[in-house]
Amino acid sequence: MATGMESELGKIASSLQEDDETKTPLQKRLASFGKRIALVVLAICAIVFCGGVMRGEAMVLMFLTAISLAVAAIPEALPPW
């Protein structure tokens, strides 16, 4: 009978602590998709900000609008970069 890291639960725990190099293809695709969607959302936010400033809106108001648009557009479930 083994105890600690030599037990079956210990072996499972040590396998979970390994590097992230063993990502599944789905995890890799989701990470790539998350990066692409974040870049597209940031580009749209920049366009909205610049367009509003060019129309004569207050810069602070357009900044807050762009930030709120970014927060609303990026889903919570996407994995971080």
mmCIF file of the N, C-alpha and C atoms, coordinates in Angstrom:
data_MODEL
# 
_entry.id   MODEL 
# 
loop_
_atom_site.group_PDB 
_atom_site.id 
_atom_site.type_symbol 
_atom_site.label_atom_id 
_atom_site.label_alt_id 
_atom_site.label_comp_id 
_atom_site.label_asym_id 
_atom_site.label_entity_id 
_atom_site.label_seq_id 
_atom_site.pdbx_PDB_ins_code 
_atom_site.Cartn_x 
_atom_site.Cartn_y 
_atom_site.Cartn_z 
_atom_site.occupancy 
_atom_site.B_iso_or_equiv 
_atom_site.pdbx_formal_charge 
_atom_site.auth_seq_id 
_atom_site.auth_comp_id 
_atom_site.auth_asym_id 
_atom_site.auth_atom_id 
_atom_site.pdbx_PDB_model_num 
ATOM 1   N N  . MET A 1 1  ? 0.849   -1.172 0.000   1.00 0.00 ? 1  MET A N  1 
ATOM 2   C CA . MET A 1 1  ? 0.000   0.000  0.000   1.00 0.00 ? 1  MET A CA 1 
ATOM 3   C C  . MET A 1 1  ? 0.898   1.240  0.000   1.00 0.00 ? 1  MET A C  1 
ATOM 4   N N  . ALA A 1 2  ? 0.624   2.147  -0.931  1.00 0.00 ? 2  ALA A N  1 
ATOM 5   C CA . ALA A 1 2  ? 1.440   3.348  -1.079  1.00 0.00 ? 2  ALA A CA 1 
ATOM 6   C C  . ALA A 1 2  ? 0.731   4.542  -0.451  1.00 0.00 ? 2  ALA A C  1 
ATOM 7   N N  . THR A 1 3  ? 1.534   5.539  -0.089  1.00 0.00 ? 3  THR A N  1 
ATOM 8   C CA . THR A 1 3  ? 0.977   6.762  0.476   1.00 0.00 ? 3  THR A CA 1 
ATOM 9   C C  . THR A 1 3  ? 1.556   7.963  -0.258  1.00 0.00 ? 3  THR A C  1 
ATOM 10  N N  . GLY A 1 4  ? 0.889   9.105  -0.087  1.00 0.00 ? 4  GLY A N  1 
ATOM 11  C CA . GLY A 1 4  ? 1.393   10.338 -0.680  1.00 0.00 ? 4  GLY A CA 1 
ATOM 12  C C  . GLY A 1 4  ? 1.375   10.307 -2.201  1.00 0.00 ? 4  GLY A C  1 
ATOM 13  N N  . MET A 1 5  ? 2.464   10.760 -2.797  1.00 0.00 ? 5  MET A N  1 
ATOM 14  C CA . MET A 1 5  ? 2.556   10.850 -4.252  1.00 0.00 ? 5  MET A CA 1 
ATOM 15  C C  . MET A 1 5  ? 2.718   9.479  -4.899  1.00 0.00 ? 5  MET A C  1 
ATOM 16  N N  . GLU A 1 6  ? 2.966   8.444  -4.116  1.00 0.00 ? 6  GLU A N  1 
ATOM 17  C CA . GLU A 1 6  ? 3.102   7.096  -4.661  1.00 0.00 ? 6  GLU A CA 1 
ATOM 18  C C  . GLU A 1 6  ? 1.753   6.391  -4.814  1.00 0.00 ? 6  GLU A C  1 
ATOM 19  N N  . SER A 1 7  ? 0.701   6.958  -4.193  1.00 0.00 ? 7  SER A N  1 
ATOM 20  C CA . SER A 1 7  ? -0.625  6.348  -4.312  1.00 0.00 ? 7  SER A CA 1 
ATOM 21  C C  . SER A 1 7  ? -1.224  6.679  -5.677  1.00 0.00 ? 7  SER A C  1 
ATOM 22  N N  . GLU A 1 8  ? -2.365  6.082  -5.986  1.00 0.00 ? 8  GLU A N  1 
ATOM 23  C CA . GLU A 1 8  ? -3.020  6.337  -7.272  1.00 0.00 ? 8  GLU A CA 1 
ATOM 24  C C  . GLU A 1 8  ? -3.450  7.798  -7.388  1.00 0.00 ? 8  GLU A C  1 
ATOM 25  N N  . LEU A 1 9  ? -3.975  8.359  -6.292  1.00 0.00 ? 9  LEU A N  1 
ATOM 26  C CA . LEU A 1 9  ? -4.348  9.770  -6.317  1.00 0.00 ? 9  LEU A CA 1 
ATOM 27  C C  . LEU A 1 9  ? -3.118  10.660 -6.477  1.00 0.00 ? 9  LEU A C  1 
ATOM 28  N N  . GLY A 1 10 ? -2.019  10.273 -5.889  1.00 0.00 ? 10 GLY A N  1 
ATOM 29  C CA . GLY A 1 10 ? -0.781  11.027 -6.052  1.00 0.00 ? 10 GLY A CA 1 
ATOM 30  C C  . GLY A 1 10 ? -0.280  10.990 -7.479  1.00 0.00 ? 10 GLY A C  1 
ATOM 31  N N  . LYS A 1 11 ? -0.416  9.845  -8.137  1.00 0.00 ? 11 LYS A N  1 
ATOM 32  C CA . LYS A 1 11 ? -0.010  9.735  -9.537  1.00 0.00 ? 11 LYS A CA 1 
ATOM 33  C C  . LYS A 1 11 ? -0.881  10.617 -10.422 1.00 0.00 ? 11 LYS A C  1 
ATOM 34  N N  . ILE A 1 12 ? -2.172  10.647 -10.127 1.00 0.00 ? 12 ILE A N  1 
ATOM 35  C CA . ILE A 1 12 ? -3.072  11.514 -10.894 1.00 0.00 ? 12 ILE A CA 1 
ATOM 36  C C  . ILE A 1 12 ? -2.710  12.978 -10.676 1.00 0.00 ? 12 ILE A C  1 
ATOM 37  N N  . ALA A 1 13 ? -2.426  13.343 -9.436  1.00 0.00 ? 13 ALA A N  1 
ATOM 38  C CA . ALA A 1 13 ? -2.064  14.727 -9.133  1.00 0.00 ? 13 ALA A CA 1 
ATOM 39  C C  . ALA A 1 13 ? -0.775  15.128 -9.842  1.00 0.00 ? 13 ALA A C  1 
ATOM 40  N N  . SER A 1 14 ? 0.198   14.233 -9.887  1.00 0.00 ? 14 SER A N  1 
ATOM 41  C CA . SER A 1 14 ? 1.452   14.576 -10.561 1.00 0.00 ? 14 SER A CA 1 
ATOM 42  C C  . SER A 1 14 ? 1.270   14.665 -12.075 1.00 0.00 ? 14 SER A C  1 
ATOM 43  N N  . SER A 1 15 ? 0.356   13.872 -12.622 1.00 0.00 ? 15 SER A N  1 
ATOM 44  C CA . SER A 1 15 ? 0.114   13.963 -14.063 1.00 0.00 ? 15 SER A CA 1 
ATOM 45  C C  . SER A 1 15 ? -0.606  15.256 -14.419 1.00 0.00 ? 15 SER A C  1 
ATOM 46  N N  . LEU A 1 16 ? -1.403  15.808 -13.501 1.00 0.00 ? 16 LEU A N  1 
ATOM 47  C CA . LEU A 1 16 ? -2.087  17.071 -13.750 1.00 0.00 ? 16 LEU A CA 1 
ATOM 48  C C  . LEU A 1 16 ? -1.149  18.262 -13.655 1.00 0.00 ? 16 LEU A C  1 
ATOM 49  N N  . GLN A 1 17 ? -0.019  18.112 -12.992 1.00 0.00 ? 17 GLN A N  1 
ATOM 50  C CA . GLN A 1 17 ? 0.925   19.203 -12.813 1.00 0.00 ? 17 GLN A CA 1 
ATOM 51  C C  . GLN A 1 17 ? 1.945   19.288 -13.941 1.00 0.00 ? 17 GLN A C  1 
ATOM 52  N N  . GLU A 1 18 ? 1.826   18.458 -14.953 1.00 0.00 ? 18 GLU A N  1 
ATOM 53  C CA . GLU A 1 18 ? 2.778   18.495 -16.054 1.00 0.00 ? 18 GLU A CA 1 
ATOM 54  C C  . GLU A 1 18 ? 2.560   19.732 -16.899 1.00 0.00 ? 18 GLU A C  1 
ATOM 55  N N  . ASP A 1 19 ? 3.478   19.997 -17.811 1.00 0.00 ? 19 ASP A N  1 
ATOM 56  C CA . ASP A 1 19 ? 3.413   21.175 -18.672 1.00 0.00 ? 19 ASP A CA 1 
ATOM 57  C C  . ASP A 1 19 ? 2.173   21.140 -19.554 1.00 0.00 ? 19 ASP A C  1 
ATOM 58  N N  . ASP A 1 20 ? 1.858   22.307 -20.117 1.00 0.00 ? 20 ASP A N  1 
ATOM 59  C CA . ASP A 1 20 ? 0.692   22.427 -20.992 1.00 0.00 ? 20 ASP A CA 1 
ATOM 60  C C  . ASP A 1 20 ? 0.996   22.010 -22.426 1.00 0.00 ? 20 ASP A C  1 
ATOM 61  N N  . GLU A 1 21 ? 2.100   21.333 -22.658 1.00 0.00 ? 21 GLU A N  1 
ATOM 62  C CA . GLU A 1 21 ? 2.459   20.915 -24.003 1.00 0.00 ? 21 GLU A CA 1 
ATOM 63  C C  . GLU A 1 21 ? 1.569   19.777 -24.495 1.00 0.00 ? 21 GLU A C  1 
ATOM 64  N N  . THR A 1 22 ? 0.798   19.198 -23.611 1.00 0.00 ? 22 THR A N  1 
ATOM 65  C CA . THR A 1 22 ? -0.064  18.080 -23.993 1.00 0.00 ? 22 THR A CA 1 
ATOM 66  C C  . THR A 1 22 ? -1.491  18.560 -24.213 1.00 0.00 ? 22 THR A C  1 
ATOM 67  N N  . LYS A 1 23 ? -1.637  19.705 -24.878 1.00 0.00 ? 23 LYS A N  1 
ATOM 68  C CA . LYS A 1 23 ? -2.969  20.221 -25.163 1.00 0.00 ? 23 LYS A CA 1 
ATOM 69  C C  . LYS A 1 23 ? -3.606  19.413 -26.276 1.00 0.00 ? 23 LYS A C  1 
ATOM 70  N N  . THR A 1 24 ? -4.911  19.271 -26.169 1.00 0.00 ? 24 THR A N  1 
ATOM 71  C CA . THR A 1 24 ? -5.650  18.553 -27.203 1.00 0.00 ? 24 THR A CA 1 
ATOM 72  C C  . THR A 1 24 ? -5.810  19.458 -28.422 1.00 0.00 ? 24 THR A C  1 
ATOM 73  N N  . PRO A 1 25 ? -6.097  18.886 -29.579 1.00 0.00 ? 25 PRO A N  1 
ATOM 74  C CA . PRO A 1 25 ? -6.315  19.720 -30.768 1.00 0.00 ? 25 PRO A CA 1 
ATOM 75  C C  . PRO A 1 25 ? -7.448  20.735 -30.583 1.00 0.00 ? 25 PRO A C  1 
ATOM 76  N N  . LEU A 1 26 ? -8.492  20.349 -29.846 1.00 0.00 ? 26 LEU A N  1 
ATOM 77  C CA . LEU A 1 26 ? -9.587  21.281 -29.601 1.00 0.00 ? 26 LEU A CA 1 
ATOM 78  C C  . LEU A 1 26 ? -9.125  22.464 -28.761 1.00 0.00 ? 26 LEU A C  1 
ATOM 79  N N  . GLN A 1 27 ? -8.313  22.202 -27.745 1.00 0.00 ? 27 GLN A N  1 
ATOM 80  C CA . GLN A 1 27 ? -7.791  23.285 -26.917 1.00 0.00 ? 27 GLN A CA 1 
ATOM 81  C C  . GLN A 1 27 ? -6.908  24.217 -27.730 1.00 0.00 ? 27 GLN A C  1 
ATOM 82  N N  . LYS A 1 28 ? -6.112  23.664 -28.635 1.00 0.00 ? 28 LYS A N  1 
ATOM 83  C CA . LYS A 1 28 ? -5.255  24.490 -29.491 1.00 0.00 ? 28 LYS A CA 1 
ATOM 84  C C  . LYS A 1 28 ? -6.089  25.355 -30.426 1.00 0.00 ? 28 LYS A C  1 
ATOM 85  N N  . ARG A 1 29 ? -7.144  24.771 -30.996 1.00 0.00 ? 29 ARG A N  1 
ATOM 86  C CA . ARG A 1 29 ? -8.002  25.544 -31.907 1.00 0.00 ? 29 ARG A CA 1 
ATOM 87  C C  . ARG A 1 29 ? -8.770  26.622 -31.150 1.00 0.00 ? 29 ARG A C  1 
ATOM 88  N N  . LEU A 1 30 ? -9.235  26.312 -29.935 1.00 0.00 ? 30 LEU A N  1 
ATOM 89  C CA . LEU A 1 30 ? -9.944  27.316 -29.142 1.00 0.00 ? 30 LEU A CA 1 
ATOM 90  C C  . LEU A 1 30 ? -9.024  28.472 -28.758 1.00 0.00 ? 30 LEU A C  1 
ATOM 91  N N  . ALA A 1 31 ? -7.779  28.171 -28.436 1.00 0.00 ? 31 ALA A N  1 
ATOM 92  C CA . ALA A 1 31 ? -6.824  29.233 -28.109 1.00 0.00 ? 31 ALA A CA 1 
ATOM 93  C C  . ALA A 1 31 ? -6.569  30.116 -29.328 1.00 0.00 ? 31 ALA A C  1 
ATOM 94  N N  . SER A 1 32 ? -6.422  29.494 -30.485 1.00 0.00 ? 32 SER A N  1 
ATOM 95  C CA . SER A 1 32 ? -6.209  30.253 -31.714 1.00 0.00 ? 32 SER A CA 1 
ATOM 96  C C  . SER A 1 32 ? -7.431  31.108 -32.039 1.00 0.00 ? 32 SER A C  1 
ATOM 97  N N  . PHE A 1 33 ? -8.621  30.532 -31.900 1.00 0.00 ? 33 PHE A N  1 
ATOM 98  C CA . PHE A 1 33 ? -9.857  31.263 -32.161 1.00 0.00 ? 33 PHE A CA 1 
ATOM 99  C C  . PHE A 1 33 ? -10.010 32.427 -31.187 1.00 0.00 ? 33 PHE A C  1 
ATOM 100 N N  . GLY A 1 34 ? -9.649  32.201 -29.939 1.00 0.00 ? 34 GLY A N  1 
ATOM 101 C CA . GLY A 1 34 ? -9.735  33.264 -28.936 1.00 0.00 ? 34 GLY A CA 1 
ATOM 102 C C  . GLY A 1 34 ? -8.842  34.439 -29.269 1.00 0.00 ? 34 GLY A C  1 
ATOM 103 N N  . LYS A 1 35 ? -7.645  34.156 -29.764 1.00 0.00 ? 35 LYS A N  1 
ATOM 104 C CA . LYS A 1 35 ? -6.732  35.233 -30.155 1.00 0.00 ? 35 LYS A CA 1 
ATOM 105 C C  . LYS A 1 35 ? -7.304  36.017 -31.334 1.00 0.00 ? 35 LYS A C  1 
ATOM 106 N N  . ARG A 1 36 ? -7.832  35.288 -32.326 1.00 0.00 ? 36 ARG A N  1 
ATOM 107 C CA . ARG A 1 36 ? -8.377  35.968 -33.499 1.00 0.00 ? 36 ARG A CA 1 
ATOM 108 C C  . ARG A 1 36 ? -9.583  36.833 -33.148 1.00 0.00 ? 36 ARG A C  1 
ATOM 109 N N  . ILE A 1 37 ? -10.489 36.303 -32.339 1.00 0.00 ? 37 ILE A N  1 
ATOM 110 C CA . ILE A 1 37 ? -11.684 37.077 -31.991 1.00 0.00 ? 37 ILE A CA 1 
ATOM 111 C C  . ILE A 1 37 ? -11.309 38.290 -31.140 1.00 0.00 ? 37 ILE A C  1 
ATOM 112 N N  . ALA A 1 38 ? -10.312 38.155 -30.278 1.00 0.00 ? 38 ALA A N  1 
ATOM 113 C CA . ALA A 1 38 ? -9.885  39.295 -29.463 1.00 0.00 ? 38 ALA A CA 1 
ATOM 114 C C  . ALA A 1 38 ? -9.286  40.391 -30.342 1.00 0.00 ? 38 ALA A C  1 
ATOM 115 N N  . LEU A 1 39 ? -8.494  40.020 -31.338 1.00 0.00 ? 39 LEU A N  1 
ATOM 116 C CA . LEU A 1 39 ? -7.919  41.020 -32.232 1.00 0.00 ? 39 LEU A CA 1 
ATOM 117 C C  . LEU A 1 39 ? -8.991  41.718 -33.063 1.00 0.00 ? 39 LEU A C  1 
ATOM 118 N N  . VAL A 1 40 ? -9.972  40.969 -33.536 1.00 0.00 ? 40 VAL A N  1 
ATOM 119 C CA . VAL A 1 40 ? -11.059 41.570 -34.309 1.00 0.00 ? 40 VAL A CA 1 
ATOM 120 C C  . VAL A 1 40 ? -11.863 42.534 -33.432 1.00 0.00 ? 40 VAL A C  1 
ATOM 121 N N  . VAL A 1 41 ? -12.153 42.133 -32.213 1.00 0.00 ? 41 VAL A N  1 
ATOM 122 C CA . VAL A 1 41 ? -12.922 42.990 -31.304 1.00 0.00 ? 41 VAL A CA 1 
ATOM 123 C C  . VAL A 1 41 ? -12.137 44.257 -30.986 1.00 0.00 ? 41 VAL A C  1 
ATOM 124 N N  . LEU A 1 42 ? -10.843 44.134 -30.752 1.00 0.00 ? 42 LEU A N  1 
ATOM 125 C CA . LEU A 1 42 ? -10.030 45.325 -30.471 1.00 0.00 ? 42 LEU A CA 1 
ATOM 126 C C  . LEU A 1 42 ? -9.983  46.263 -31.671 1.00 0.00 ? 42 LEU A C  1 
ATOM 127 N N  . ALA A 1 43 ? -9.933  45.708 -32.876 1.00 0.00 ? 43 ALA A N  1 
ATOM 128 C CA . ALA A 1 43 ? -9.942  46.544 -34.081 1.00 0.00 ? 43 ALA A CA 1 
ATOM 129 C C  . ALA A 1 43 ? -11.275 47.281 -34.204 1.00 0.00 ? 43 ALA A C  1 
ATOM 130 N N  . ILE A 1 44 ? -12.370 46.590 -33.943 1.00 0.00 ? 44 ILE A N  1 
ATOM 131 C CA . ILE A 1 44 ? -13.693 47.235 -34.004 1.00 0.00 ? 44 ILE A CA 1 
ATOM 132 C C  . ILE A 1 44 ? -13.802 48.325 -32.945 1.00 0.00 ? 44 ILE A C  1 
ATOM 133 N N  . CYS A 1 45 ? -13.283 48.061 -31.754 1.00 0.00 ? 45 CYS A N  1 
ATOM 134 C CA . CYS A 1 45 ? -13.318 49.071 -30.694 1.00 0.00 ? 45 CYS A CA 1 
ATOM 135 C C  . CYS A 1 45 ? -12.509 50.304 -31.084 1.00 0.00 ? 45 CYS A C  1 
ATOM 136 N N  . ALA A 1 46 ? -11.371 50.102 -31.719 1.00 0.00 ? 46 ALA A N  1 
ATOM 137 C CA . ALA A 1 46 ? -10.556 51.229 -32.168 1.00 0.00 ? 46 ALA A CA 1 
ATOM 138 C C  . ALA A 1 46 ? -11.293 52.036 -33.230 1.00 0.00 ? 46 ALA A C  1 
ATOM 139 N N  . ILE A 1 47 ? -11.984 51.353 -34.134 1.00 0.00 ? 47 ILE A N  1 
ATOM 140 C CA . ILE A 1 47 ? -12.756 52.043 -35.170 1.00 0.00 ? 47 ILE A CA 1 
ATOM 141 C C  . ILE A 1 47 ? -13.888 52.853 -34.546 1.00 0.00 ? 47 ILE A C  1 
ATOM 142 N N  . VAL A 1 48 ? -14.587 52.272 -33.585 1.00 0.00 ? 48 VAL A N  1 
ATOM 143 C CA . VAL A 1 48 ? -15.674 52.975 -32.908 1.00 0.00 ? 48 VAL A CA 1 
ATOM 144 C C  . VAL A 1 48 ? -15.129 54.188 -32.168 1.00 0.00 ? 48 VAL A C  1 
ATOM 145 N N  . PHE A 1 49 ? -14.014 54.030 -31.485 1.00 0.00 ? 49 PHE A N  1 
ATOM 146 C CA . PHE A 1 49 ? -13.407 55.134 -30.742 1.00 0.00 ? 49 PHE A CA 1 
ATOM 147 C C  . PHE A 1 49 ? -13.007 56.270 -31.687 1.00 0.00 ? 49 PHE A C  1 
ATOM 148 N N  . CYS A 1 50 ? -12.278 55.931 -32.740 1.00 0.00 ? 50 CYS A N  1 
ATOM 149 C CA . CYS A 1 50 ? -11.816 56.959 -33.687 1.00 0.00 ? 50 CYS A CA 1 
ATOM 150 C C  . CYS A 1 50 ? -12.993 57.615 -34.400 1.00 0.00 ? 50 CYS A C  1 
ATOM 151 N N  . GLY A 1 51 ? -13.972 56.834 -34.786 1.00 0.00 ? 51 GLY A N  1 
ATOM 152 C CA . GLY A 1 51 ? -15.146 57.397 -35.447 1.00 0.00 ? 51 GLY A CA 1 
ATOM 153 C C  . GLY A 1 51 ? -15.907 58.359 -34.558 1.00 0.00 ? 51 GLY A C  1 
ATOM 154 N N  . GLY A 1 52 ? -16.057 58.013 -33.307 1.00 0.00 ? 52 GLY A N  1 
ATOM 155 C CA . GLY A 1 52 ? -16.751 58.903 -32.376 1.00 0.00 ? 52 GLY A CA 1 
ATOM 156 C C  . GLY A 1 52 ? -15.995 60.183 -32.118 1.00 0.00 ? 52 GLY A C  1 
ATOM 157 N N  . VAL A 1 53 ? -14.681 60.077 -31.978 1.00 0.00 ? 53 VAL A N  1 
ATOM 158 C CA . VAL A 1 53 ? -13.866 61.274 -31.748 1.00 0.00 ? 53 VAL A CA 1 
ATOM 159 C C  . VAL A 1 53 ? -13.909 62.171 -32.981 1.00 0.00 ? 53 VAL A C  1 
ATOM 160 N N  . MET A 1 54 ? -13.880 61.572 -34.176 1.00 0.00 ? 54 MET A N  1 
ATOM 161 C CA . MET A 1 54 ? -13.928 62.359 -35.405 1.00 0.00 ? 54 MET A CA 1 
ATOM 162 C C  . MET A 1 54 ? -15.288 63.060 -35.576 1.00 0.00 ? 54 MET A C  1 
ATOM 163 N N  . ARG A 1 55 ? -16.343 62.471 -35.019 1.00 0.00 ? 55 ARG A N  1 
ATOM 164 C CA . ARG A 1 55 ? -17.667 63.091 -35.079 1.00 0.00 ? 55 ARG A CA 1 
ATOM 165 C C  . ARG A 1 55 ? -17.821 64.214 -34.080 1.00 0.00 ? 55 ARG A C  1 
ATOM 166 N N  . GLY A 1 56 ? -16.883 64.342 -33.162 1.00 0.00 ? 56 GLY A N  1 
ATOM 167 C CA . GLY A 1 56 ? -16.939 65.417 -32.180 1.00 0.00 ? 56 GLY A CA 1 
ATOM 168 C C  . GLY A 1 56 ? -17.419 64.987 -30.810 1.00 0.00 ? 56 GLY A C  1 
ATOM 169 N N  . GLU A 1 57 ? -17.564 63.695 -30.601 1.00 0.00 ? 57 GLU A N  1 
ATOM 170 C CA . GLU A 1 57 ? -17.960 63.210 -29.272 1.00 0.00 ? 57 GLU A CA 1 
ATOM 171 C C  . GLU A 1 57 ? -16.798 63.396 -28.295 1.00 0.00 ? 57 GLU A C  1 
ATOM 172 N N  . ALA A 1 58 ? -17.126 63.416 -27.016 1.00 0.00 ? 58 ALA A N  1 
ATOM 173 C CA . ALA A 1 58 ? -16.091 63.554 -25.991 1.00 0.00 ? 58 ALA A CA 1 
ATOM 174 C C  . ALA A 1 58 ? -15.193 62.318 -25.986 1.00 0.00 ? 58 ALA A C  1 
ATOM 175 N N  . MET A 1 59 ? -13.898 62.549 -25.831 1.00 0.00 ? 59 MET A N  1 
ATOM 176 C CA . MET A 1 59 ? -12.936 61.456 -25.882 1.00 0.00 ? 59 MET A CA 1 
ATOM 177 C C  . MET A 1 59 ? -13.148 60.460 -24.742 1.00 0.00 ? 59 MET A C  1 
ATOM 178 N N  . VAL A 1 60 ? -13.487 60.969 -23.567 1.00 0.00 ? 60 VAL A N  1 
ATOM 179 C CA . VAL A 1 60 ? -13.717 60.089 -22.413 1.00 0.00 ? 60 VAL A CA 1 
ATOM 180 C C  . VAL A 1 60 ? -14.941 59.206 -22.656 1.00 0.00 ? 60 VAL A C  1 
ATOM 181 N N  . LEU A 1 61 ? -15.982 59.802 -23.212 1.00 0.00 ? 61 LEU A N  1 
ATOM 182 C CA . LEU A 1 61 ? -17.191 59.040 -23.508 1.00 0.00 ? 61 LEU A CA 1 
ATOM 183 C C  . LEU A 1 61 ? -16.910 57.946 -24.531 1.00 0.00 ? 61 LEU A C  1 
ATOM 184 N N  . MET A 1 62 ? -16.154 58.251 -25.554 1.00 0.00 ? 62 MET A N  1 
ATOM 185 C CA . MET A 1 62 ? -15.846 57.251 -26.573 1.00 0.00 ? 62 MET A CA 1 
ATOM 186 C C  . MET A 1 62 ? -14.912 56.167 -26.029 1.00 0.00 ? 62 MET A C  1 
ATOM 187 N N  . PHE A 1 63 ? -14.012 56.551 -25.134 1.00 0.00 ? 63 PHE A N  1 
ATOM 188 C CA . PHE A 1 63 ? -13.132 55.560 -24.505 1.00 0.00 ? 63 PHE A CA 1 
ATOM 189 C C  . PHE A 1 63 ? -13.958 54.569 -23.686 1.00 0.00 ? 63 PHE A C  1 
ATOM 190 N N  . LEU A 1 64 ? -14.884 55.088 -22.893 1.00 0.00 ? 64 LEU A N  1 
ATOM 191 C CA . LEU A 1 64 ? -15.738 54.214 -22.085 1.00 0.00 ? 64 LEU A CA 1 
ATOM 192 C C  . LEU A 1 64 ? -16.628 53.346 -22.964 1.00 0.00 ? 64 LEU A C  1 
ATOM 193 N N  . THR A 1 65 ? -17.103 53.905 -24.076 1.00 0.00 ? 65 THR A N  1 
ATOM 194 C CA . THR A 1 65 ? -17.921 53.129 -24.996 1.00 0.00 ? 65 THR A CA 1 
ATOM 195 C C  . THR A 1 65 ? -17.107 52.000 -25.621 1.00 0.00 ? 65 THR A C  1 
ATOM 196 N N  . ALA A 1 66 ? -15.882 52.289 -26.036 1.00 0.00 ? 66 ALA A N  1 
ATOM 197 C CA . ALA A 1 66 ? -15.034 51.257 -26.636 1.00 0.00 ? 66 ALA A CA 1 
ATOM 198 C C  . ALA A 1 66 ? -14.693 50.162 -25.626 1.00 0.00 ? 66 ALA A C  1 
ATOM 199 N N  . ILE A 1 67 ? -14.410 50.543 -24.396 1.00 0.00 ? 67 ILE A N  1 
ATOM 200 C CA . ILE A 1 67 ? -14.092 49.552 -23.360 1.00 0.00 ? 67 ILE A CA 1 
ATOM 201 C C  . ILE A 1 67 ? -15.315 48.676 -23.074 1.00 0.00 ? 67 ILE A C  1 
ATOM 202 N N  . SER A 1 68 ? -16.484 49.286 -22.955 1.00 0.00 ? 68 SER A N  1 
ATOM 203 C CA . SER A 1 68 ? -17.679 48.492 -22.671 1.00 0.00 ? 68 SER A CA 1 
ATOM 204 C C  . SER A 1 68 ? -18.013 47.574 -23.845 1.00 0.00 ? 68 SER A C  1 
ATOM 205 N N  . LEU A 1 69 ? -17.758 48.024 -25.067 1.00 0.00 ? 69 LEU A N  1 
ATOM 206 C CA . LEU A 1 69 ? -17.965 47.176 -26.231 1.00 0.00 ? 69 LEU A CA 1 
ATOM 207 C C  . LEU A 1 69 ? -17.027 45.974 -26.200 1.00 0.00 ? 69 LEU A C  1 
ATOM 208 N N  . ALA A 1 70 ? -15.780 46.201 -25.821 1.00 0.00 ? 70 ALA A N  1 
ATOM 209 C CA . ALA A 1 70 ? -14.811 45.099 -25.749 1.00 0.00 ? 70 ALA A CA 1 
ATOM 210 C C  . ALA A 1 70 ? -15.213 44.089 -24.681 1.00 0.00 ? 70 ALA A C  1 
ATOM 211 N N  . VAL A 1 71 ? -15.647 44.572 -23.543 1.00 0.00 ? 71 VAL A N  1 
ATOM 212 C CA . VAL A 1 71 ? -16.044 43.670 -22.456 1.00 0.00 ? 71 VAL A CA 1 
ATOM 213 C C  . VAL A 1 71 ? -17.269 42.856 -22.855 1.00 0.00 ? 71 VAL A C  1 
ATOM 214 N N  . ALA A 1 72 ? -18.201 43.481 -23.556 1.00 0.00 ? 72 ALA A N  1 
ATOM 215 C CA . ALA A 1 72 ? -19.427 42.788 -23.946 1.00 0.00 ? 72 ALA A CA 1 
ATOM 216 C C  . ALA A 1 72 ? -19.188 41.806 -25.085 1.00 0.00 ? 72 ALA A C  1 
ATOM 217 N N  . ALA A 1 73 ? -18.216 42.085 -25.956 1.00 0.00 ? 73 ALA A N  1 
ATOM 218 C CA . ALA A 1 73 ? -18.041 41.277 -27.163 1.00 0.00 ? 73 ALA A CA 1 
ATOM 219 C C  . ALA A 1 73 ? -17.205 40.024 -26.938 1.00 0.00 ? 73 ALA A C  1 
ATOM 220 N N  . ILE A 1 74 ? -16.290 40.054 -25.996 1.00 0.00 ? 74 ILE A N  1 
ATOM 221 C CA . ILE A 1 74 ? -15.424 38.897 -25.770 1.00 0.00 ? 74 ILE A CA 1 
ATOM 222 C C  . ILE A 1 74 ? -16.105 37.966 -24.768 1.00 0.00 ? 74 ILE A C  1 
ATOM 223 N N  . PRO A 1 75 ? -16.404 36.731 -25.166 1.00 0.00 ? 75 PRO A N  1 
ATOM 224 C CA . PRO A 1 75 ? -17.091 35.803 -24.261 1.00 0.00 ? 75 PRO A CA 1 
ATOM 225 C C  . PRO A 1 75 ? -16.225 35.421 -23.062 1.00 0.00 ? 75 PRO A C  1 
ATOM 226 N N  . GLU A 1 76 ? -16.873 35.159 -21.946 1.00 0.00 ? 76 GLU A N  1 
ATOM 227 C CA . GLU A 1 76 ? -16.163 34.774 -20.725 1.00 0.00 ? 76 GLU A CA 1 
ATOM 228 C C  . GLU A 1 76 ? -15.517 33.393 -20.852 1.00 0.00 ? 76 GLU A C  1 
ATOM 229 N N  . ALA A 1 77 ? -16.123 32.533 -21.638 1.00 0.00 ? 77 ALA A N  1 
ATOM 230 C CA . ALA A 1 77 ? -15.671 31.143 -21.705 1.00 0.00 ? 77 ALA A CA 1 
ATOM 231 C C  . ALA A 1 77 ? -14.418 30.952 -22.552 1.00 0.00 ? 77 ALA A C  1 
ATOM 232 N N  . LEU A 1 78 ? -14.000 31.966 -23.285 1.00 0.00 ? 78 LEU A N  1 
ATOM 233 C CA . LEU A 1 78 ? -12.791 31.801 -24.082 1.00 0.00 ? 78 LEU A CA 1 
ATOM 234 C C  . LEU A 1 78 ? -11.574 31.701 -23.178 1.00 0.00 ? 78 LEU A C  1 
ATOM 235 N N  . PRO A 1 79 ? -10.671 30.796 -23.507 1.00 0.00 ? 79 PRO A N  1 
ATOM 236 C CA . PRO A 1 79 ? -9.472  30.682 -22.684 1.00 0.00 ? 79 PRO A CA 1 
ATOM 237 C C  . PRO A 1 79 ? -8.570  31.899 -22.863 1.00 0.00 ? 79 PRO A C  1 
ATOM 238 N N  . PRO A 1 80 ? -7.875  32.285 -21.805 1.00 0.00 ? 80 PRO A N  1 
ATOM 239 C CA . PRO A 1 80 ? -6.957  33.411 -21.944 1.00 0.00 ? 80 PRO A CA 1 
ATOM 240 C C  . PRO A 1 80 ? -5.782  33.054 -22.833 1.00 0.00 ? 80 PRO A C  1 
ATOM 241 N N  . TRP A 1 81 ? -5.077  34.061 -23.319 1.00 0.00 ? 81 TRP A N  1 
ATOM 242 C CA . TRP A 1 81 ? -3.966  33.856 -24.236 1.00 0.00 ? 81 TRP A CA 1 
ATOM 243 C C  . TRP A 1 81 ? -2.954  33.015 -23.562 1.00 0.00 ? 81 TRP A C  1 
# 
